[in-house]
Amino acid sequence: MSFNEVYITNTSSFFPNNPVSNDEMEDYLGYINGQPSKSKRIVLRNNGITNRYYALTKDRKVTHTNAQITAEAVKAVLGNDENKLKAIDLLSCGTSTPDQVMPSHGVMVHGLLPETNSIEVVSPAGVCCAGMHALKYAYMAIKTGDASLAVATGSERFSTLLVSDVKMKQKNCRNWKRIPTSVLKKNSYAGCCQTALPLF
């Protein structure tokens, strides 16, 4: 049995809104108990991140869903070319932060790409590896001849999970001893990013 050659022919990304600097983070996420984070400086020094993108406004209104962000990256990877979007026969969208449980993330992205036809859609999940699983699935589909043009994505949208009112709700739960305190002690500083790779 012979297998097809597989090539990554392009990459793209889409980031919502303007970059947010370290100094602006709490303008978007808010303060916990009205106090600046005690561990922010240490965390940022160790991770080396200088800015990130939030799918939020400063008054904590959501500007983009994960599916919208991913769909924009898919459009960009194919140059917003309607004919190329119609040629996709596999959409493989990995994420750990889907907008909802059902329908799946990939199906929601597909719904935001009306130029595409009825195609195979997969939605791998898993912290830190969802995008690689999506890429591997697309690679194997091309390799075995199940697909001719596959687009693989990896996307995350954590910003809405990091806002202070969410952490305050967690703190209130802590008082009721309903969730482990280790969850509450961690400060997380992440944004969102998306990557799309078409495979031929």
Secondary structure as UniProt FT lines:
FT   STRAND          20..21
FT   HELIX           22..24
FT   HELIX           25..29
FT   TURN            33..34
FT   HELIX           40..47
FT   STRAND          51..52
FT   TURN            58..59
FT   HELIX           66..77
FT   TURN            78..80
FT   HELIX           82..87
FT   STRAND          90..95
FT   HELIX           105..111
FT   TURN            114..115
FT   STRAND          120..122
FT   TURN            127..129
FT   HELIX           130..143
FT   TURN            144..145
FT   STRAND          150..157
FT   HELIX           159..161
FT   HELIX           164..175
FT   TURN            176..177
FT   HELIX           181..185
FT   STRAND          192..199
//
